[in-house]
Amino acid sequence: MTELEAFTVELAHIAAAVTLPLFRTDCDTDNKAGPGGFDPVTQADRDAEAAIRRRIAERYPHHGVVGEEYGEDRPEAEHVWVLDPVDGTRAFVAGLPLWTTLIGLRVDGRPTVGAIAQPYLDEIFLGGPSGARLIARGGETALACRPCPRLDDAVIATTDPDIFDGAERDAWTRLRKAARLARLGCDAYAYAMVAAGRIDLVAETALKPWDWTALVPVIEAAGGRVTDWRGQPPSGDGRILAVGDTALIDQALASLGRAAL
């Protein structure tokens, strides 16, 4: 494990020390959406990101940070940490253990180290230059995406079909009909399952950099690939396609591609 990979694991444990005591409690929750909507942010979101940022500043004061709750600090630095302290806040509020803490590191703009951590389940899915591994319950095991060259054999996922509008909704419907099985509501935990060889494909839209940066090193170190809906590296349009078997990319893009035009 490299120094920066080990530090990523340390940050995941720091976040867990904040989030776990607040999980399944009546912690403070605000609505960022305002009247007519519900986009929750909790004390766990804010306090966990603050704790991660403090530790980064102590250890690597020259590194930049981009986080969902507290914005950007030196985003043009060579090393930039990209943080989502509680991805899946709705699951957190509902008491479902499918929320995660996402910690990604960009080096010269490229996602290089990532962690998808679910502390209630005592799981950290880590990816980086030394490979992909699951750190869980005192042990480590290698992660590997599974072979699945045919979309009609694939297990696919998205968080909620309601994130898709118009042509995107039609694209998801085509993709879902072509696949063997679709699962919903897993947030970033679905991407961890791609790296673990349990899910074959995830397609989503409207994601921010803190939603997807950590996912890229985990999945790609496990043998998969993460692209946008044009088959290019993820970009600012927020459309993400993650596959465990790269043979699925062209088949998926046949369903998704028209919505990306």
Accessible surface in RSA format (square Angstrom, percent):
REM  Atomic radii and reference values for relative SASA: ProtOr
REM  Chains: A
REM  Algorithm: Lee & Richards
REM  Probe-radius: 1.40
REM  Slices: 20
REM RES _ NUM      All-atoms   Total-Side   Main-Chain    Non-polar    All polar
REM                ABS   REL    ABS   REL    ABS   REL    ABS   REL    ABS   REL
RES MET A   1    96.29  49.9  31.58  20.9  64.70 154.1  27.04  23.0  69.25  91.7
RES THR A   2    52.71  37.5  44.22  44.8   8.49  20.2  51.29  68.9   1.42   2.1
RES GLU A   3   105.13  60.4  88.57  67.0  16.57  39.4  40.46  78.3  64.67  52.8
RES LEU A   4    39.04  21.7  38.49  27.5   0.55   1.4  38.49  27.0   0.55   1.5
RES GLU A   5     0.62   0.4   0.62   0.5   0.00   0.0   0.62   1.2   0.00   0.0
RES ALA A   6    47.32  43.5  40.45  62.4   6.87  15.6  41.58  58.6   5.73  15.2
RES PHE A   7     2.35   1.2   0.18   0.1   2.17   5.7   1.96   1.2   0.39   1.1
RES THR A   8     0.09   0.1   0.09   0.1   0.00   0.0   0.06   0.1   0.02   0.0
RES VAL A   9    17.86  11.8  17.86  16.2   0.00   0.0  17.86  15.5   0.00   0.0
RES GLU A  10    56.28  32.3  51.85  39.2   4.43  10.5  31.29  60.5  24.99  20.4
RES LEU A  11     0.00   0.0   0.00   0.0   0.00   0.0   0.00   0.0   0.00   0.0
RES ALA A  12     3.06   2.8   0.31   0.5   2.75   6.3   0.46   0.6   2.60   6.9
RES HIS A  13   101.50  55.5  95.19  66.2   6.31  16.2  66.51  68.5  34.99  40.7
RES ILE A  14    46.23  26.3  41.10  30.6   5.13  12.4  45.60  32.8   0.63   1.7
RES ALA A  15     0.15   0.1   0.15   0.2   0.00   0.0   0.15   0.2   0.00   0.0
RES ALA A  16    16.18  14.9  15.32  23.6   0.86   2.0  15.56  21.9   0.63   1.7
RES ALA A  17    74.17  68.2  48.82  75.3  25.34  57.7  60.47  85.2  13.70  36.3
RES VAL A  18    35.15  23.1  27.77  25.1   7.38  17.8  32.91  28.6   2.23   6.1
RES THR A  19     0.00   0.0   0.00   0.0   0.00   0.0   0.00   0.0   0.00   0.0
RES LEU A  20    66.38  37.0  55.26  39.5  11.12  28.0  55.40  38.9  10.98  29.5
RES PRO A  21    90.09  65.7  63.11  57.5  26.98  98.1  75.23  62.1  14.85  92.3
RES LEU A  22    32.25  18.0  31.96  22.9   0.29   0.7  31.96  22.4   0.29   0.8
RES PHE A  23    12.63   6.3   2.31   1.4  10.32  26.8   2.31   1.4  10.32  29.5
RES ARG A  24   134.10  56.3  93.93  47.9  40.18  95.7  57.37  78.4  76.73  46.5
RES THR A  25    73.26  52.1  46.18  46.8  27.08  64.5  54.18  72.8  19.08  28.8
RES ASP A  26   153.11 107.2 118.69 118.1  34.42  81.4  42.27  99.5 110.84 110.5
RES CYS A  27    20.86  15.8   3.97   4.4  16.89  39.7   7.59  19.2  13.27  14.3
RES ASP A  28    99.43  69.7  93.14  92.7   6.30  14.9  24.24  57.0  75.20  75.0
RES THR A  29    57.49  40.9  26.65  27.0  30.83  73.5  19.73  26.5  37.76  57.1
RES ASP A  30    71.12  49.8  66.26  65.9   4.86  11.5  22.17  52.2  48.95  48.8
RES ASN A  31    62.07  42.8  37.08  35.8  25.00  60.2  21.62  52.0  40.46  39.1
RES LYS A  32    98.98  48.3  60.81  37.3  38.17  90.9  54.51  49.1  44.47  47.4
RES ALA A  33    52.19  48.0  16.76  25.9  35.43  80.6  26.43  37.2  25.75  68.2
RES GLY A  34    23.81  29.4   0.00   N/A  23.81  29.4  23.41  64.3   0.40   0.9
RES PRO A  35   146.99 107.1 112.54 102.6  34.45 125.2 124.97 103.2  22.03 136.9
RES GLY A  36    94.99 117.1   0.00   N/A  94.99 117.1  45.74 125.5  49.25 110.3
RES GLY A  37    37.25  45.9   0.00   N/A  37.25  45.9  26.73  73.4  10.52  23.6
RES PHE A  38   105.89  53.0  91.76  56.8  14.13  36.8  91.76  55.6  14.13  40.5
RES ASP A  39    53.30  37.3  53.30  53.0   0.00   0.0   9.09  21.4  44.21  44.1
RES PRO A  40     4.37   3.2   0.38   0.3   4.00  14.5   0.38   0.3   4.00  24.8
RES VAL A  41     3.07   2.0   2.97   2.7   0.10   0.2   3.07   2.7   0.00   0.0
RES THR A  42     0.15   0.1   0.15   0.1   0.00   0.0   0.15   0.2   0.00   0.0
RES GLN A  43    63.41  35.5  61.54  45.0   1.87   4.5  14.19  30.2  49.22  37.3
RES ALA A  44     0.00   0.0   0.00   0.0   0.00   0.0   0.00   0.0   0.00   0.0
RES ASP A  45     1.47   1.0   1.47   1.5   0.00   0.0   0.00   0.0   1.47   1.5
RES ARG A  46    76.67  32.2  76.67  39.1   0.00   0.0  27.58  37.7  49.09  29.8
RES ASP A  47    56.56  39.6  52.88  52.6   3.68   8.7  13.29  31.3  43.27  43.2
RES ALA A  48     0.00   0.0   0.00   0.0   0.00   0.0   0.00   0.0   0.00   0.0
RES GLU A  49     0.00   0.0   0.00   0.0   0.00   0.0   0.00   0.0   0.00   0.0
RES ALA A  50    27.31  25.1  24.19  37.3   3.12   7.1  26.74  37.7   0.57   1.5
RES ALA A  51     9.71   8.9   6.55  10.1   3.16   7.2   7.06   9.9   2.64   7.0
RES ILE A  52     0.29   0.2   0.29   0.2   0.00   0.0   0.29   0.2   0.00   0.0
RES ARG A  53    41.36  17.4  38.18  19.5   3.18   7.6  24.94  34.1  16.41   9.9
RES ARG A  54   145.82  61.2 140.42  71.6   5.40  12.9  69.00  94.3  76.81  46.6
RES ARG A  55    60.08  25.2  58.67  29.9   1.41   3.4  15.49  21.2  44.59  27.0
RES ILE A  56     1.88   1.1   1.88   1.4   0.00   0.0   1.88   1.4   0.00   0.0
RES ALA A  57    58.43  53.7  47.53  73.4  10.90  24.8  50.48  71.1   7.95  21.1
RES GLU A  58   123.99  71.2  89.78  67.9  34.22  81.5  44.77  86.6  79.22  64.7
RES ARG A  59    92.53  38.9  73.16  37.3  19.38  46.1  22.49  30.7  70.05  42.5
RES TYR A  60    21.60  10.1  21.17  12.0   0.43   1.1  21.17  15.9   0.43   0.5
RES PRO A  61    78.81  57.4  73.78  67.3   5.03  18.3  75.03  61.9   3.78  23.5
RES HIS A  62   118.79  64.9 104.20  72.4  14.60  37.3  85.12  87.7  33.67  39.2
RES HIS A  63     5.24   2.9   4.31   3.0   0.93   2.4   0.83   0.9   4.42   5.1
RES GLY A  64     0.00   0.0   0.00   N/A   0.00   0.0   0.00   0.0   0.00   0.0
RES VAL A  65     6.90   4.5   6.90   6.2   0.00   0.0   6.90   6.0   0.00   0.0
RES VAL A  66     7.52   4.9   7.52   6.8   0.00   0.0   7.52   6.5   0.00   0.0
RES GLY A  67     0.62   0.8   0.00   N/A   0.62   0.8   0.00   0.0   0.62   1.4
RES GLU A  68    54.33  31.2  34.56  26.1  19.77  47.1   3.05   5.9  51.29  41.9
RES GLU A  69    37.41  21.5   9.69   7.3  27.72  66.0   2.09   4.0  35.31  28.8
RES TYR A  70   107.88  50.4  80.33  45.7  27.55  71.7  71.97  54.1  35.91  44.3
RES GLY A  71    33.86  41.8   0.00   N/A  33.86  41.8  31.31  85.9   2.55   5.7
RES GLU A  72   120.42  69.1  86.24  65.2  34.17  81.4  23.00  44.5  97.42  79.5
RES ASP A  73    60.05  42.1  55.90  55.6   4.15   9.8  16.80  39.5  43.25  43.1
RES ARG A  74   114.57  48.1 100.39  51.2  14.19  33.8  66.41  90.8  48.16  29.2
RES PRO A  75    39.12  28.5  33.24  30.3   5.88  21.4  33.24  27.4   5.88  36.6
RES GLU A  76   160.98  92.4 132.47 100.2  28.51  67.9  65.76 127.2  95.21  77.7
RES ALA A  77    28.98  26.6   8.71  13.4  20.26  46.1  20.42  28.8   8.56  22.7
RES GLU A  78   103.10  59.2  88.97  67.3  14.13  33.6  30.10  58.2  73.00  59.6
RES HIS A  79    35.45  19.4  34.09  23.7   1.36   3.5  19.36  20.0  16.09  18.7
RES VAL A  80     1.95   1.3   1.95   1.8   0.00   0.0   1.95   1.7   0.00   0.0
RES TRP A  81     0.16   0.1   0.16   0.1   0.00   0.0   0.16   0.1   0.00   0.0
RES VAL A  82     1.22   0.8   0.07   0.1   1.16   2.8   0.07   0.1   1.16   3.1
RES LEU A  83     0.07   0.0   0.07   0.0   0.00   0.0   0.07   0.0   0.00   0.0
RES ASP A  84     2.32   1.6   2.26   2.2   0.07   0.2   0.00   0.0   2.32   2.3
RES PRO A  85     0.05   0.0   0.00   0.0   0.05   0.2   0.05   0.0   0.00   0.0
RES VAL A  86     2.01   1.3   0.00   0.0   2.01   4.8   0.00   0.0   2.01   5.5
RES ASP A  87    15.83  11.1  14.49  14.4   1.34   3.2   1.43   3.4  14.40  14.4
RES GLY A  88    12.84  15.8   0.00   N/A  12.84  15.8   5.08  13.9   7.76  17.4
RES THR A  89    16.32  11.6  12.44  12.6   3.88   9.2   5.68   7.6  10.64  16.1
RES ARG A  90   139.86  58.7 134.20  68.4   5.65  13.5  60.47  82.6  79.39  48.1
RES ALA A  91     8.71   8.0   4.39   6.8   4.32   9.8   7.15  10.1   1.56   4.1
RES PHE A  92     6.45   3.2   3.51   2.2   2.95   7.7   3.51   2.1   2.95   8.4
RES VAL A  93    70.58  46.4  40.71  36.9  29.86  72.0  45.95  39.9  24.63  66.8
RES ALA A  94    68.67  63.1  32.98  50.9  35.69  81.2  45.19  63.6  23.48  62.2
RES GLY A  95    14.22  17.5   0.00   N/A  14.22  17.5   9.95  27.3   4.27   9.6
RES LEU A  96    95.18  53.0  95.18  68.1   0.00   0.0  95.18  66.8   0.00   0.0
RES PRO A  97    33.52  24.4  33.52  30.6   0.00   0.0  33.52  27.7   0.00   0.0
RES LEU A  98    51.68  28.8  51.68  37.0   0.00   0.0  51.68  36.3   0.00   0.0
RES TRP A  99     0.00   0.0   0.00   0.0   0.00   0.0   0.00   0.0   0.00   0.0
RES THR A 100     0.14   0.1   0.14   0.1   0.00   0.0   0.10   0.1   0.03   0.0
RES THR A 101     1.69   1.2   1.69   1.7   0.00   0.0   1.24   1.7   0.46   0.7
RES LEU A 102     0.27   0.2   0.16   0.1   0.12   0.3   0.16   0.1   0.12   0.3
RES ILE A 103     0.03   0.0   0.03   0.0   0.00   0.0   0.03   0.0   0.00   0.0
RES GLY A 104     0.13   0.2   0.00   N/A   0.13   0.2   0.13   0.4   0.00   0.0
RES LEU A 105     0.21   0.1   0.03   0.0   0.18   0.5   0.03   0.0   0.18   0.5
RES ARG A 106    46.24  19.4  46.20  23.6   0.04   0.1  10.30  14.1  35.95  21.8
RES VAL A 107    34.88  23.0  31.09  28.1   3.80   9.1  31.09  27.0   3.80  10.3
RES ASP A 108   111.17  77.9  77.62  77.3  33.55  79.3  36.93  86.9  74.24  74.0
RES GLY A 109    55.20  68.1   0.00   N/A  55.20  68.1  28.99  79.6  26.21  58.7
RES ARG A 110   150.01  63.0 147.71  75.3   2.30   5.5  61.24  83.7  88.77  53.8
RES PRO A 111    21.04  15.3  17.76  16.2   3.28  11.9  17.76  14.7   3.28  20.4
RES THR A 112    31.05  22.1  25.60  25.9   5.46  13.0  23.42  31.5   7.63  11.5
RES VAL A 113     2.16   1.4   2.00   1.8   0.16   0.4   2.00   1.7   0.16   0.4
RES GLY A 114     0.00   0.0   0.00   N/A   0.00   0.0   0.00   0.0   0.00   0.0
RES ALA A 115     0.02   0.0   0.02   0.0   0.00   0.0   0.02   0.0   0.00   0.0
RES ILE A 116     0.35   0.2   0.25   0.2   0.10   0.2   0.25   0.2   0.10   0.3
RES ALA A 117     2.95   2.7   2.95   4.6   0.00   0.0   2.95   4.2   0.00   0.0
RES GLN A 118     0.48   0.3   0.23   0.2   0.25   0.6   0.23   0.5   0.25   0.2
RES PRO A 119    20.01  14.6   6.00   5.5  14.02  50.9  12.41  10.2   7.60  47.2
RES TYR A 120   103.60  48.4  79.56  45.3  24.04  62.6  51.62  38.8  51.98  64.1
RES LEU A 121    57.86  32.2  52.41  37.5   5.44  13.7  57.04  40.1   0.82   2.2
RES ASP A 122    69.87  48.9  67.52  67.2   2.36   5.6  23.65  55.6  46.23  46.1
RES GLU A 123    19.98  11.5  18.85  14.3   1.13   2.7   0.00   0.0  19.98  16.3
RES ILE A 124    11.97   6.8  11.97   8.9   0.00   0.0  11.97   8.6   0.00   0.0
RES PHE A 125     2.18   1.1   2.18   1.3   0.00   0.0   2.18   1.3   0.00   0.0
RES LEU A 126     0.77   0.4   0.77   0.5   0.00   0.0   0.77   0.5   0.00   0.0
RES GLY A 127     0.00   0.0   0.00   N/A   0.00   0.0   0.00   0.0   0.00   0.0
RES GLY A 128     9.97  12.3   0.00   N/A   9.97  12.3   4.50  12.4   5.47  12.3
RES PRO A 129    93.87  68.4  48.67  44.4  45.21 164.3  62.08  51.3  31.79 197.6
RES SER A 130    53.67  45.4  17.59  23.5  36.08  83.1  29.30  62.4  24.37  34.1
RES GLY A 131    24.41  30.1   0.00   N/A  24.41  30.1  23.13  63.5   1.27   2.9
RES ALA A 132    10.86  10.0   0.06   0.1  10.79  24.6   0.06   0.1  10.79  28.6
RES ARG A 133    38.36  16.1  38.36  19.6   0.00   0.0   9.40  12.8  28.96  17.6
RES LEU A 134    31.63  17.6  30.66  21.9   0.97   2.4  30.66  21.5   0.97   2.6
RES ILE A 135    29.55  16.8  27.62  20.6   1.93   4.6  27.62  19.9   1.93   5.2
RES ALA A 136    15.64  14.4   6.42   9.9   9.22  21.0   7.60  10.7   8.03  21.3
RES ARG A 137   155.10  65.1 122.17  62.3  32.93  78.4  74.40 101.7  80.70  48.9
RES GLY A 138    89.78 110.7   0.00   N/A  89.78 110.7  44.86 123.1  44.92 100.6
RES GLY A 139    35.36  43.6   0.00   N/A  35.36  43.6  34.31  94.2   1.05   2.4
RES GLU A 140    97.82  56.2  66.71  50.5  31.12  74.1  27.85  53.9  69.97  57.1
RES THR A 141    86.00  61.2  79.05  80.1   6.95  16.6  77.43 104.0   8.58  13.0
RES ALA A 142    93.51  86.0  62.09  95.8  31.42  71.5  63.81  89.9  29.70  78.7
RES LEU A 143    16.32   9.1   6.19   4.4  10.13  25.5   7.15   5.0   9.17  24.7
RES ALA A 144    67.11  61.7  55.91  86.3  11.21  25.5  55.99  78.8  11.13  29.5
RES CYS A 145    19.34  14.6   2.06   2.3  17.28  40.6   2.06   5.2  17.28  18.6
RES ARG A 146    68.15  28.6  62.87  32.0   5.29  12.6  36.57  50.0  31.59  19.1
RES PRO A 147   117.66  85.8  96.88  88.3  20.78  75.5 101.17  83.5  16.50 102.5
RES CYS A 148     8.99   6.8   6.05   6.8   2.94   6.9   5.13  13.0   3.87   4.2
RES PRO A 149    75.29  54.9  70.94  64.7   4.34  15.8  70.94  58.6   4.34  27.0
RES ARG A 150   136.17  57.2 136.17  69.4   0.00   0.0  47.47  64.9  88.70  53.8
RES LEU A 151    11.87   6.6  11.21   8.0   0.67   1.7  11.21   7.9   0.67   1.8
RES ASP A 152    70.03  49.1  57.69  57.4  12.34  29.2  33.75  79.4  36.28  36.2
RES ASP A 153    70.62  49.5  66.27  66.0   4.35  10.3  16.11  37.9  54.51  54.4
RES ALA A 154     0.00   0.0   0.00   0.0   0.00   0.0   0.00   0.0   0.00   0.0
RES VAL A 155    11.97   7.9  11.97  10.8   0.00   0.0  11.97  10.4   0.00   0.0
RES ILE A 156     0.00   0.0   0.00   0.0   0.00   0.0   0.00   0.0   0.00   0.0
RES ALA A 157     0.53   0.5   0.53   0.8   0.00   0.0   0.53   0.7   0.00   0.0
RES THR A 158     2.60   1.9   0.00   0.0   2.60   6.2   1.96   2.6   0.64   1.0
RES THR A 159    35.26  25.1  30.17  30.6   5.09  12.1  26.76  35.9   8.50  12.8
RES ASP A 160    58.66  41.1  57.93  57.7   0.73   1.7  12.81  30.1  45.85  45.7
RES PRO A 161    20.84  15.2  20.84  19.0   0.00   0.0  20.84  17.2   0.00   0.0
RES ASP A 162   105.47  73.9  85.14  84.7  20.33  48.1  26.76  63.0  78.71  78.5
RES ILE A 163    55.99  31.9  38.15  28.4  17.84  43.0  46.28  33.3   9.70  26.3
RES PHE A 164     3.31   1.7   0.24   0.1   3.08   8.0   0.24   0.1   3.08   8.8
RES ASP A 165   110.13  77.1 101.97 101.5   8.16  19.3  34.62  81.5  75.51  75.3
RES GLY A 166    55.49  68.4   0.00   N/A  55.49  68.4  43.82 120.2  11.67  26.1
RES ALA A 167    61.22  56.3  47.91  73.9  13.30  30.3  51.03  71.9  10.19  27.0
RES GLU A 168    23.81  13.7  23.62  17.9   0.19   0.5   7.53  14.6  16.28  13.3
RES ARG A 169    98.22  41.2  98.22  50.1   0.00   0.0  24.85  34.0  73.37  44.5
RES ASP A 170    82.18  57.6  80.11  79.7   2.07   4.9  13.84  32.6  68.34  68.2
RES ALA A 171     0.00   0.0   0.00   0.0   0.00   0.0   0.00   0.0   0.00   0.0
RES TRP A 172     4.46   1.8   4.46   2.2   0.00   0.0   3.54   1.9   0.92   1.5
RES THR A 173    51.83  36.9  50.67  51.4   1.16   2.8  38.18  51.3  13.65  20.6
RES ARG A 174    75.86  31.9  69.17  35.3   6.69  15.9  49.77  68.0  26.09  15.8
RES LEU A 175     0.00   0.0   0.00   0.0   0.00   0.0   0.00   0.0   0.00   0.0
RES ARG A 176   102.67  43.1  95.48  48.7   7.20  17.1  23.91  32.7  78.76  47.7
RES LYS A 177   167.19  81.6 133.34  81.8  33.85  80.6  88.62  79.8  78.56  83.7
RES ALA A 178    40.63  37.4  25.02  38.6  15.60  35.5  36.03  50.7   4.59  12.2
RES ALA A 179    13.94  12.8   0.08   0.1  13.86  31.5   0.18   0.3  13.76  36.5
RES ARG A 180   148.61  62.4 115.70  59.0  32.91  78.4  50.87  69.5  97.74  59.2
RES LEU A 181    79.99  44.5  74.73  53.5   5.26  13.2  79.99  56.2   0.00   0.0
RES ALA A 182    11.43  10.5   1.99   3.1   9.45  21.5   1.99   2.8   9.45  25.0
RES ARG A 183   129.17  54.2 129.02  65.8   0.15   0.4  24.14  33.0 105.03  63.7
RES LEU A 184    71.89  40.0  50.00  35.8  21.90  55.0  50.26  35.3  21.63  58.2
RES GLY A 185    34.84  43.0   0.00   N/A  34.84  43.0  24.56  67.4  10.28  23.0
RES CYS A 186    21.90  16.6  21.50  24.0   0.41   1.0   0.59   1.5  21.31  23.0
RES ASP A 187    28.43  19.9  24.04  23.9   4.39  10.4   2.87   6.8  25.56  25.5
RES ALA A 188     3.59   3.3   1.80   2.8   1.79   4.1   2.40   3.4   1.18   3.1
RES TYR A 189    25.18  11.8  25.18  14.3   0.00   0.0  14.99  11.3  10.20  12.6
RES ALA A 190     2.42   2.2   2.26   3.5   0.17   0.4   2.42   3.4   0.00   0.0
RES TYR A 191     2.75   1.3   2.75   1.6   0.00   0.0   2.75   2.1   0.00   0.0
RES ALA A 192     0.00   0.0   0.00   0.0   0.00   0.0   0.00   0.0   0.00   0.0
RES MET A 193    34.42  17.8  34.42  22.8   0.00   0.0  17.88  15.2  16.54  21.9
RES VAL A 194     0.16   0.1   0.00   0.0   0.16   0.4   0.00   0.0   0.16   0.4
RES ALA A 195     0.00   0.0   0.00   0.0   0.00   0.0   0.00   0.0   0.00   0.0
RES ALA A 196    32.67  30.0  12.29  19.0  20.38  46.4  13.35  18.8  19.32  51.2
RES GLY A 197     7.31   9.0   0.00   N/A   7.31   9.0   3.05   8.4   4.26   9.5
RES ARG A 198   152.23  63.9 144.37  73.6   7.86  18.7  35.79  48.9 116.44  70.6
RES ILE A 199    14.87   8.5  13.80  10.3   1.07   2.6  13.80   9.9   1.07   2.9
RES ASP A 200     1.69   1.2   1.32   1.3   0.36   0.9   0.61   1.4   1.08   1.1
RES LEU A 201     0.00   0.0   0.00   0.0   0.00   0.0   0.00   0.0   0.00   0.0
RES VAL A 202     0.60   0.4   0.60   0.5   0.00   0.0   0.60   0.5   0.00   0.0
RES ALA A 203     0.21   0.2   0.21   0.3   0.00   0.0   0.21   0.3   0.00   0.0
RES GLU A 204     6.99   4.0   6.99   5.3   0.00   0.0   0.25   0.5   6.73   5.5
RES THR A 205     8.82   6.3   6.46   6.5   2.36   5.6   1.66   2.2   7.17  10.8
RES ALA A 206    73.22  67.3  47.52  73.3  25.70  58.5  59.83  84.3  13.39  35.5
RES LEU A 207    30.65  17.1  24.75  17.7   5.90  14.8  24.75  17.4   5.90  15.9
RES LYS A 208   111.48  54.4 111.24  68.3   0.24   0.6  54.01  48.6  57.48  61.2
RES PRO A 209    50.84  37.1  50.84  46.3   0.00   0.0  50.84  42.0   0.00   0.0
RES TRP A 210    52.22  21.0  51.05  24.7   1.17   2.7  49.16  26.2   3.06   5.0
RES ASP A 211    25.20  17.7  22.66  22.6   2.54   6.0   3.59   8.5  21.61  21.6
RES TRP A 212    26.07  10.5  26.07  12.6   0.00   0.0  25.05  13.4   1.02   1.7
RES THR A 213     0.64   0.5   0.64   0.7   0.00   0.0   0.18   0.2   0.47   0.7
RES ALA A 214     1.07   1.0   0.49   0.8   0.58   1.3   0.49   0.7   0.58   1.5
RES LEU A 215     0.17   0.1   0.17   0.1   0.00   0.0   0.17   0.1   0.00   0.0
RES VAL A 216    10.88   7.2  10.88   9.8   0.00   0.0  10.88   9.4   0.00   0.0
RES PRO A 217     8.39   6.1   1.45   1.3   6.94  25.2   8.15   6.7   0.25   1.5
RES VAL A 218     0.00   0.0   0.00   0.0   0.00   0.0   0.00   0.0   0.00   0.0
RES ILE A 219     0.00   0.0   0.00   0.0   0.00   0.0   0.00   0.0   0.00   0.0
RES GLU A 220    64.13  36.8  47.92  36.3  16.21  38.6  19.67  38.1  44.46  36.3
RES ALA A 221    39.96  36.7   4.92   7.6  35.03  79.7  17.18  24.2  22.78  60.3
RES ALA A 222     8.40   7.7   0.00   0.0   8.40  19.1   2.52   3.5   5.88  15.6
RES GLY A 223    52.39  64.6   0.00   N/A  52.39  64.6  33.38  91.6  19.01  42.6
RES GLY A 224     9.14  11.3   0.00   N/A   9.14  11.3   0.00   0.0   9.14  20.5
RES ARG A 225    96.11  40.4  95.89  48.9   0.22   0.5  20.94  28.6  75.17  45.6
RES VAL A 226     4.15   2.7   0.00   0.0   4.15  10.0   0.00   0.0   4.15  11.3
RES THR A 227     1.79   1.3   1.79   1.8   0.00   0.0   1.79   2.4   0.00   0.0
RES ASP A 228     6.09   4.3   6.09   6.1   0.00   0.0   0.08   0.2   6.01   6.0
RES TRP A 229     1.07   0.4   0.27   0.1   0.80   1.9   0.27   0.1   0.80   1.3
RES ARG A 230   124.91  52.4 102.59  52.3  22.32  53.1  49.09  67.1  75.82  46.0
RES GLY A 231     9.88  12.2   0.00   N/A   9.88  12.2   4.19  11.5   5.69  12.7
RES GLN A 232   102.97  57.6 102.73  75.1   0.24   0.6  30.04  63.9  72.93  55.3
RES PRO A 233    98.77  72.0  91.63  83.5   7.14  25.9  94.49  78.0   4.28  26.6
RES PRO A 234    24.00  17.5   9.18   8.4  14.81  53.8   9.18   7.6  14.81  92.1
RES SER A 235    50.39  42.6  40.86  54.5   9.53  22.0  42.05  89.5   8.35  11.7
RES GLY A 236    84.57 104.3   0.00   N/A  84.57 104.3  43.59 119.6  40.98  91.8
RES ASP A 237    59.92  42.0  30.38  30.2  29.54  69.9  39.83  93.7  20.09  20.0
RES GLY A 238     2.16   2.7   0.00   N/A   2.16   2.7   2.16   5.9   0.00   0.0
RES ARG A 239    44.79  18.8  44.52  22.7   0.27   0.7   1.85   2.5  42.94  26.0
RES ILE A 240     0.23   0.1   0.23   0.2   0.00   0.0   0.23   0.2   0.00   0.0
RES LEU A 241     0.83   0.5   0.43   0.3   0.39   1.0   0.43   0.3   0.39   1.1
RES ALA A 242     0.00   0.0   0.00   0.0   0.00   0.0   0.00   0.0   0.00   0.0
RES VAL A 243     0.68   0.4   0.68   0.6   0.00   0.0   0.68   0.6   0.00   0.0
RES GLY A 244     6.51   8.0   0.00   N/A   6.51   8.0   1.68   4.6   4.83  10.8
RES ASP A 245    26.67  18.7  21.84  21.7   4.83  11.4   7.42  17.5  19.25  19.2
RES THR A 246    73.10  52.0  62.30  63.2  10.79  25.7  30.69  41.2  42.41  64.1
RES ALA A 247    47.20  43.4  29.10  44.9  18.10  41.2  41.07  57.8   6.13  16.2
RES LEU A 248     0.00   0.0   0.00   0.0   0.00   0.0   0.00   0.0   0.00   0.0
RES ILE A 249    10.00   5.7  10.00   7.5   0.00   0.0  10.00   7.2   0.00   0.0
RES ASP A 250   113.11  79.2 105.07 104.6   8.03  19.0  34.87  82.1  78.24  78.0
RES GLN A 251    65.92  36.9  56.72  41.5   9.20  21.9  39.14  83.3  26.78  20.3
RES ALA A 252     0.00   0.0   0.00   0.0   0.00   0.0   0.00   0.0   0.00   0.0
RES LEU A 253    32.36  18.0  27.77  19.9   4.59  11.5  28.01  19.7   4.35  11.7
RES ALA A 254    73.76  67.8  48.01  74.1  25.74  58.6  61.01  85.9  12.75  33.8
RES SER A 255    13.42  11.3  11.80  15.7   1.62   3.7   1.62   3.5  11.80  16.5
RES LEU A 256     0.11   0.1   0.11   0.1   0.00   0.0   0.11   0.1   0.00   0.0
RES GLY A 257    20.57  25.4   0.00   N/A  20.57  25.4  19.02  52.2   1.55   3.5
RES ARG A 258   152.88  64.2 138.61  70.7  14.26  34.0  66.42  90.8  86.45  52.4
RES ALA A 259     6.39   5.9   0.17   0.3   6.23  14.2   0.82   1.2   5.57  14.7
RES ALA A 260     0.77   0.7   0.46   0.7   0.31   0.7   0.46   0.6   0.31   0.8
RES LEU A 261   172.41  96.0 115.11  82.3  57.30 144.0 139.85  98.2  32.56  87.6
END  Absolute sums over single chains surface
CHAIN  1 A    10991.8       8366.8       2625.0       5931.0       5060.7
END  Absolute sums over all chains
TOTAL         10991.8       8366.8       2625.0       5931.0       5060.7
